[in-house]
Amino acid sequence: MTKPTTSAPNQRMLRVGEQVRAAISQVLQRGEVRDPLIEKTVISISEVRMSPDLRVANAYVTPLGVADHQAVIDALNHHAKYIRGRLGPQLRQLKYMPEVRFRDDTSFDNYQKIDALLRSPEVQRDLGHTDSDDEQE
């Protein structure tokens, strides 16, 4: 009998993902990556999703105050092996050091679109309560 595959991360994947996120944040905060673009950019790491075998870490990052996110993502991926090596002391409990892949986090854009939709006049009209609705209850 084969094991069913689920897309939802288990507790261990979530815990290790949070540890990897904190470790990457520390490496970037200390300025250990010698790249002018990375050094002058404030980078927010919103989430790290681990593969089920904990060998791949997809880090979702948002460069703040930069118009070209892809240039920063490319620079981070260029230095991914170095960053992976710097994670060792904080993640020594892991059997395998995960390969780090950086991805652009588009969730903030999605949140802004949803917020704009909810604030649109059409939706406000549909969600709005009138005095006659309150009296009928």
N, C-alpha and C positions, 0 to 999 in steps of 0.2 A: 504494500500500500504506500502510495506517495504522500508526502507531506503537502498540505494545502499551502499555497503561497498567498500571503496577505500583503497589501500595500501599506498597511499601517505599521509604523515603527513600534518595536517592543520597548519595554522599559530600559533594557540595557543599551539599545541603540540611542535612545534619548539621552541617557546619562553620559555615555561616552561622547556623543555629539556636543553636549554642553561643556565637557572637559576640554575637548579639542577647540571649541570656540573661545574659551577663556585663555587657552595656551596661545592661540594665534593672536589674540588681542594683545597679550603681554609682549609677544615678539614685535608686533608692529608699534606698540606704545614706546618700547625701549629704543626704537630706531635701529634695530639690528640689520634691517635690510637696506643695503646701500644702493638706493636708486633715487635719483632726484625727484621723479614723479611721485613715488610712494612716500618719500620723506616729507614733501610739502603738502600732501593730501590727507585730510582727515577721513578715515575709513571706518564705517560702521559695519560690524559683522552681526547680521540679524539672526542667522541660524546656520547650523552645520548639520547636514543630514548624512548619516552614516549608512553604508551599505550593510546588508544583513550579516556579512562575514566580518564587518568592522575593518576592512582593508582599504576602503575608499571613503574619503570625507569630502562632500560637496559643501563648500563654504559660500553662502549667499551674502554678498557684500554690497554696500552702497557707498560710493565715494561722494562725500559731501562737498558742495561748492565747486564741483567740476562739471563742465558741460559734456565732455567726452568720457563717459563711463568706460567705454570699451578699451581705451588706452590704458587706464588704470588696471582693469581686469587682465589685459594682456601682460602688463608689467608684473602683476602678482603671479600669474601663471608661469611667467618666465623664471621667477625666483622661487617657485613652489618647492623644488628639491631642497634648496637652502633652508626654507622655512620649515620643511618637514624635519630636517636635521636638528633645527633649533628647538623642536617640540619635545625631543627625547627626555630631558630631565623632568618635565611636568607630566609626561605620559608613560613613565617607565613601567607602570603596572600592566600595560598592554603587551600582548604576546607579539603582535606585529604593529609597526608604526604605520599608520594609514597614509595612503597617497592623498595629497591635498589638491583639490581642484577648485578653482575660484569661479563663481558664477555671479552675474549681475542680478541683484534682487529687485524684481519688478513689483513686489507686493505693495510698496508705497504708492506707485502709480495706479494700481488697481483700487486701493483705498480712496484715492483722490477722485477717481472716476465714479465710484459708488457714492461718495459724499456729494459730488456735483449732481448726480442723478436724484438723490434724495432731497436736495435743496431746490430742484427745478420746480417751476410753478405748477406744472402738470401733476407731479407727485404730491406737492403740498396741497393742491386742491383736493386730491383723492384722500389724503390722510387727514385733512382738516376736519375738525368737529364744529358743527354749528350749534347755536343755542337750542334749536328745535330738536336736535338729536339728543341733547342732554335731558330735555323735558320729557321725552317719550320713555325714558328708562325708569 
